[in-house]
Amino acid sequence: MARAPLLQLTDISLTFGGNPVFDDLSLTIQQGDRVALVGRNGSGKSTLMKVMAGLIEPDSGAVVTPAEVRVGYMEQDPDLSGFATLGDFARAGLAEPEGYRVEMVAEGLGFDPARPVATASGGERRRAALARLLAEAPDLMLLDEPTNHLDIQAIGWLEEQLADTRTAFVLISHDRAFLRALTRATLWIDRGEVRRQERGFEAFEDWREETWAAEDEARHKLDRKIKAEARWAVEGISARRKRNQGRLRALAAMRADRAAQIRRQGAAAMALDAGPQSGKRVIEAKGISKSFGDRVILKPFDVRVLRGDRVAFVGPNGAGKTTLIKMLTGEIAPDTGTVTHGTNLEIAVFDQARSAIDPTVSLWDAMTGDPSMRVSGRADQVMVRGNPRHVVGYLKDFLFDEAQARAPVGSLSGGEKARLLLARIMARPSNLLVLDEPTNDLDVETLDLLQDILGDYEGTVLLVSHDRDFIDRVADTTVAMEGDGRAVIYPGGWSDYRAQRPEDAPPAPVAPRDKPAQTAKDQAPSDTTARTGLSFTERHRLDALPRVIERLEAEIGKLSEFLSDSDLFTKAPAKFAKASEALAERQMALTAAEEEWLALAERAD
């Protein structure tokens, strides 16, 4: 007997003032579903998820959830008002015996449940909301950008939790690696239509291109047919008016159908100008260090950045990535050591806090009010890479319409604010680009474009990101902040860094700032730690490692089989080199995983 669906939407229509967001939408979420919800920024992903959660009432249609099914929703900006601490919010509504789940999730996500809500950062608030949802253990989880503001270690922990759960979930995320690892089906919102494919995000981009190609072909055929029928109407209608009225009505219907088709939104017309060439040596730091009180952010560290380098900075939240970049760019001074800049540096900064833009001003004023972009005597133009442009025309390059130009910056979504900041940065020449969490809130298409632009950029890039896929695509060097003030330089991107680490294990955790002193009760070991010598996270890691080892062995087998072709080196030397490199990386990772399992297993015995 077929099981009832967890959630069913039937003939949903929703309009916010103008064009419909959705029209006659129907979809079903079944038990065990692991669904990626994808689409351009502003396409309605978060709105659809709120309809699923019952937070937005559709204009028409039905949202049906069986009475026994519990639906949990994590929104992008959780409201924690009325709660004293993050833990109070996370435990709200849980039965007393279930409260321990919050502590376990807090350890995995790396936040302090005792932190007061009033002093918590946006990232800590999101972690508390995620802990609350995971502790509730609903039948269906609706997750809206759960990885935003999580560091890579927390993302990895969450990925493992969702991979192991039997709970169905619908997931919105810009993190390709996260989506690829977890999803088995894809909901794609495109111009108010929601399509579903029973394959995970791994297959999405091919599906999207095939869909668009078929759509373009159908539109081309319709255009040709309309043109042919219109020619017939002009040349032959006078002699056959009564006999062919049906054909004329069909022509009118085709024209109406063509006019009603909604054009796809193009990609943002982003571009970077590297400006004057900097010296070959861009930054050289020798023996720099930094502490805040008793907390060591960076122990003495040396690095040389040359023109054209793409350097990624990775590590847990609070490890000091942004502080290190600010020392390298001269924004703050190191406690010890020296930082020397090369010649002709012109720096542009993408700030993760978006603090460069006043949320109370309009998009128009945010552009024309920037002294570096102002055109003397013209209030409606901005200087873009040395040429005057009308402010609305330039904003349209970044997918803003004329009505939005007069709207306040505070009304924009996270992705739109990121695009606006990119518009300001890309308007002026630079040869050193500092990108601090640029991937938060951007849709997949804009991330693709940004990656391509950085690939062609002749300047130097310093990048802070928790997006593993984006780091792999962009970086040629990785600086890992590994805890306790240690910074280590690795060649390559994220995957190369992980393969080169002596152990395939998370970096040392960073203590939260201003954490209250522990009581004797807090310092007492948990039952699990006392019994096994392992923390909850280490125990979970020990349980997960056999799957990691099995996956690596399978990948090594496939690569070995691929390289066994004796003609491969002659026929495709590039593929041979790439496969050989990948094989060596996975063999190193396998060795590290096996050694880690042995070390943890010995401590657990």
N, C-alpha and C positions, 0 to 999 in steps of 0.2 A: 504494500500500500504506500503510495507516494506521500511524503511528509509535506505538511502545509508550509508555505513560504514564511520567512521571518518578517518580511515587509513587502507590501505590494502597493504600487502607485498606478492608478488607472485614470486615463484621460485628464491628466493634470494640465491646467492652464494658469499662467501667472503673468501679470503685467504690472510694472512699476511706472505708471504715468505714460510712457511712450510705447515703443514696440514691445511685443510679448517677449518675456524671458524664456518661457516654455509654452508650447501650444499642443494640446492633445498628447501629452507625454505619458507613456506607460512603461513600467519596468518592475522587475521582481528580484528580490534578494533571497536566496535560498540558504539553508543551513550549510555551513562549510565554505561558503563563498569567500574568496579573497580578491577583492575588486579594486583596481586602480581607477580613480575618477580623474580624468585629464581634460584639458582644454586651455585655450588662451586666457590670459588675465582678463577679467571682466566678462567671461563667457557665461558665468552663473554657477560655477562649481560649488562655492560656499553656500549660495542661495539654495541650490538643489539639496545639499546636505542638511540645511536647516529645515527644508520641507520634510525630508526623511525623518528628522528628529522631532517633528511636530512643533517647531518653534515659529515657522511661517505657515500661515493658512493660505492654501492656493485659492485663486478666484473660482475655480471649478474643478471637478474631479474628486477622487477619493484616495485617502491614504489609509491603508488597512494594516494594522499590526495585531496579531492574536493576543488575547488578554494575558496569556502566560509568558509572552516574550518580553524581555527587558532590553531596551535600546539605550546604549550609553553614547554620549556625544562629547567630544573635546573640540572646543572652538579655538580660533586663533588668539582671541583676546579675552581670556576668562575673567569673570567678575568675582573678586575675592572680598568685596566689601562685607563687613559684618563679622569677619573672622580675625582673630588676633594673630595667629601664626599660620604658616603654610601647612603645618601638620593638622591644625584644627580644620582647615578647609578640606584637606585630602581625606580626613577621616569622617567628615560629615555624612550622616546617613548610613554609615556602616554599623553592623552589629558589633558589640564589644569584642567577641573572639576574632573578628575579621580585621581588627585594627593592625595586627602584626604585618599584614600585607603591605601597608603603607611604608613601614620601616624597611622592608625588603626592597620595595620599588625605589625608595629614596636612596638606598645604598647603590643600587644599579644605575640610577639616573644622576647621582652625584649632587643631591641638594640636602639642606639641613631642615628637617621638619620643624625645628624650634625657631627658625628665623621669623621675626615679626613681618607681617604682611606689609607694613608701612615702609620697611627698608629693603624689601625684596626687589630684585631686578625683574624686567619683563621675562627673561629666560627662566628665572627661578619660579615665577608664577606659572609659566607654561609647564614646567616640570611637575609642580604640585597638581595641576589639572590633569596631567597625564597619569600621575600616581593615583589620583582619585578614581579615574576611569579603570585602570588596570586592577585596582583593589576591589572595585565593585564587581568585576567579572560578569558583565552583562552577556546576553545571548548574541547581541550584535553591537559592534563598536563602530562608531563613525568618527574618523580621525582627520581633522583639517590641519594640514601642515604640522604634524607632530614633531618633525625633526628640526624645525626652525629654532635657532638659538640653542640647540643641543650641540655639545662637542662630539668629536668623532667616536670617542669611547662610549659615551651615552647612546649615540645612534647605534653602535654595534650591539650594545646590550639590549636595546629595544628591539632591534632586528631579530635577535635570538629569541626573545620572548614571544614576538608575533609569529615567528617561524614554528615555535613549539605549541602554540595555542590551538585549541579546537574551535575557538570562538570565531564566528564569521566577522569580517570587517570590510568596510569601505574606506579607502585611503586616498587623500589628496596630498601630494608631495611634489616638489620640484627635484628631489634627489633621485636621479636615475638608478644609482646602484641599489638604493633602498627599495624602489619599486620593482626593479628586475628580480631582486632576491625573494620578494614576498608575494607577488600577485599572480593569480591564475586566470583572471578575466579582466576586461577593460571596458569601462564606460567612457565614451568620448562625447563631450559637448561641443558642438560646432554649429554656430548660427542658430541657436534655439532648438536644434535637433539632437537627441541623445541616441547614439548608436552603441551596440554592445557586441563584443567579440569574446569568445570563450578561450582566449589566450591572454597570457599576462603581458605586462608592459614591454617585455623583451621584443614582442612582435608588433608593438604599436606603430612605430615609425614607418615600417614597411606597409602596414595596413592603411595608415593615413595617406601615404603617397599613392597607393593603388586606388583608394577611394577617390582621391582628387583627380587622378588621371582619368578614371572612368567618368567622373562628373564633367571634366573638361571635354572629353570625347562626345558625351551626350549633348552638351551645350553646343558644340561645334556642329553636330548633325542637325540639331534643332535650328540653328542659325541658317544653315544651308537650305533646309526645307522651307523656312519662312521666306527666304530670299526667292526661291523657285516659285512658291505659291503667290508671292507678291507680284512677280513678273507675269505670271499667268493672269492674275487679276487685272493688271494694267492692260495687257495686250488682247485679252479675249473676252472680257466680261460683257461688253456691249452687245455681243451677239447671243449670249447665253445667260442673261441675267436671271430669268425665272428658273432655269433648269439647274443652276449651280449655287443657289443661296446656301445650301448646307456646307459646300466647300468654303465659301466666304466666312461662314460662322466658325468653321474649323480653323481658318487662318487667324481670325480674331482671337480665338481661344489660345492658339499657339503663341501669339504676340503677348497676350495677357500672362500666360505661364512664364514666358521669358522675362517679362518685366518684373514679375513677382520673385524671381530667383535672387537670393541674397548673395552679393559678392563676398568672397572670402577676404578676410582682413589680411592685408599684406604684412610683411615683416617690417619692423622699424628700420628706417633708413639711417642706421648708425654708421659713423666713420670716425677714425682717429687720425690726427695729424701729429707726427712725431716732432715737428718743429725743427729748430736748429739741432744739429748733431752734438751730443754731449761728448766729453772726453772718453777715451777708452775705459779708464778707471772711473766708475760712477761713485762708489762708496767703498771706503776701506776703514774697518773698525779694528782696533787693537786693544785687547785687554779690557773691554767695556764690561761694567757690572752695574747692578741696581738692586737696592733694597728699600723697602718701606717699613721703617721701624725694625722689628726683629724678623720680618718676613723677607727672605731672599728671593728676588724675582729672577735675577740672572747672575750667575757666577762668571768670572772673567772669560770673555768670549772674543774670538777673532773671526772676521769674515771679510771677504773681498767680493764686491759685486761689479761685474764688468758690463759694458754696454751690450744690450740685447739679451741679458740674462732674464729668466723668468723664475723667480724664487718664491716658493710657497712656504708659509709658516704654519705649522700644525701643532696641536697639543690640546690638553684639556682646557676648558674655560677657566680663566683665572691664572693660567700658567705664565702669562706675561707676553703673549704674542704681539698684541697691539703696543705694549710698552716698548718692546724691542724695536719695532718698526719706527716708533716715534723717536727713539734714540738715534736710529740710523738716518732718519730724515732731518734731524736737528731740532725737532719740536720740543724735546726734553733733553736735559743733559745727563750723561751717565755719572755714577758716583766715582768711578775710576776709568782710566783708559781714554782713548781718543777716537774721534770719528772724523775722517777727512773726506770731503766731497770733491768730485772731479769738476771740470770746467763746464760752463754753459748749461747747468742743470735748470730745467723748468719742470716743477713738480705739480701734478694734479692728484687730488685725494678723493676717493670714494669712501665716505664715512659710514660705518655700519649703523650708527645711531641716527643717520640722516639729519644731523644737527646743523648742517650747512643751510638748510631751508626752513624758513619761518612758516609754521603751519597756518598762521592767521592771514598771510598774504595770498593773493591770487597767483595762478601759474604765470600770468602775464607779468605781474610785478616781480615774481621770483626770477624771471629771466632779464627783464629790462632794468631791474634794480641792482644787478650785479655789475660793479664798476668795470670789471674786466670784459664785459660783454656790451657795455653801453655804447650806442652810436650818438655822437655829439649832435644835438639839435633835433633828434628824431626819437619820439617816445614810443613809436610802434615798430622799431627795428632793433635787432641785436647783431653783434659782430660774431660771425661764425667762421672760424679758421681764416680770419683776415678779410672776409667778405660780408657786407651788410645783408641781412635777411629779415623779412617781415616776421615778427614774433610768432604769429599764428601759423604761418607756413612752416617755420622751423619746428614748432610743437607738433604739427601734423606728421613730420618725419618720424616722430616718436610715438605715433598712434594716438595723439590727443586731438579731439575735434574742437571746433571753434567755440562751442558752448562751454567746454571745460576750461578754456583759456581764462575765463573770468571767474571760475570757481576757486574757492580757497584750497590751498595745498592740503589742509587737514581733512578734506573730504575724499582724498584719493585713497585707493587701496594700497597695500604694501608694495605690490608689483608696480603700480603706477608711480609711487614715490621714487622707487628705484630707477624707473625709466626717466623721470624728471631730473634726478641727480646726474644720471649718465648724460642727459642732454646738456647740462651745464658744463660738465667736465669735458665733453667732446667738442664743445664750441671753441675751445682755445687750444693752441698747440702745447704739447708737453713732450718731454723725453724721458720722464720718470713717472710712471703711473702706479699709485698706491691704491690697491683695492682691498678694503677691509670688509669681508663678508658680502661680496657683491651678488652672490647667487640667491640670497634670501628673497623669497616672494616672486622671483622672475619665473615666467613660464618656460617650458622646454624650448620653444622656438626662439625666444629671445636669448636664452643661454647658448643655443647653437650659434646664433649670430655673433654674440659677444666673444665666443671662443674663436670663431673665424677671424674677427677683427683683431684680436690679440695675436693670432698667428701671423698676421700681416704687419703688425705694428713694429716699427723699426726701433722704438725706444726700449726702455727697461721696465720690468713689471715686478712689483712686490705684492704678493697675494696672501691674504689670510682667508681661509675657507675651511668649512667642515664638509664640503661636498667632495667625496672621494673621486667620483667620476670626473668632475670639473678639474680637480688638481691633476689627475692623470692626463687629461687632454691638454693642459696649459703649461704645467711646470716642468722645468728641466733640472731644478735643484730644490730639495726640501730641507728646511731647517726645523727639526723636531724639538719642541720644548717638552722635555721628558720628566719634568717634576724636580723639585729640590734645587731649582735654579740651573739645571743642566740644559744646554742647548747643543744639539749635535747636527752636523751637516751631512746629508746623504745626496748622492747624485740621483736624478730622476724624480718621478712623481710619487703619489701615494703608494701605489702597488710596489714600486721599486724600494721605497722606504721600508715597507712591511717585510719584503723579502730579505732585506739586508740586516734587519734587527737581529741581535743574537738570540732573542726569544720572541716567538709570535704571541706576545702577551701585551695587555694594555700598559701604557706608561704609568708611572707612579701617580696616584691621585693627588690632586692639589687641594689643600685644606680651604674650606670656604672662608671668606673674609669676615672678620668680626664674629666668628662663631662663639657662642656662649661657652663659658668654662664647663667642663663635664663634671657631673656629680659622681660620687663613688658608684652609684647605681648604674650610671651611663658607662663607666669604665669597666664594669664587670663583663666578662665574656659571655656571649650568648650560649645557649645550650648546644647549638650546632658547632660553634667554634670550640667549646670546651671538649666536646665529644670527638671531633674529627681533626682539630688543629687548623681547620680551614674556615675562612669567612664565607658568608652566603654567596658572594660573587665568585670566590675561588671554587666553591662546591659546584656552582652552576657551570663554571668554566670546565671543571673536570668532567662533568656529565656531557658537555657539548663537544669536547675535543675528539671523541671517537668519530663523530660526524664530519668534523673538519678533516681528520686524517683520511677517512673514507673518500671524501670529495677530492682531496689532493691526489690520492692514489689513482682515482678514476681519471683525473685530468692528465696525470703523468702517463698513464696507459694510452690515452688517446693521442697525446703528443708523440710518444715513442712509436706508435703505429704509423702516424703521419710521416715521421722522419725515417722510417724504415724503407721508404721508396728510394731505391738506389739512384734514380734519375732526378730526384727532386732538386739536388744542388745545381745540376746543370740546367734544368728547365726553369726553375724559379728560385734563384739564389737569395732574393730578398725574403721570400716566404721561409726558406730554409733557415736563414739567420734569425728571423723573428721567432720561429718555432723553437730553435735551439736555445735562444735566450729565455723564452717562456718556460721551457723544460728545466733549465738550470734554476730559475727562480722558484718553481714549484718543488723541486727536489730539496732546495734549501729550506723552504717553508715546511715541508714534510718532516725533515730532520728536527727542526725547531719545535714543531707541534708534538712529535714523539717524545722529545726530551722534556718538554713542559708537562706532558701527561705523566711521565715517570716521576718527575719531581713532586707533582701534586699528589699522585697516588701513594707515594712513600709517606708523605705527611699525613694523609688521610687514614693510613693503616694504624 
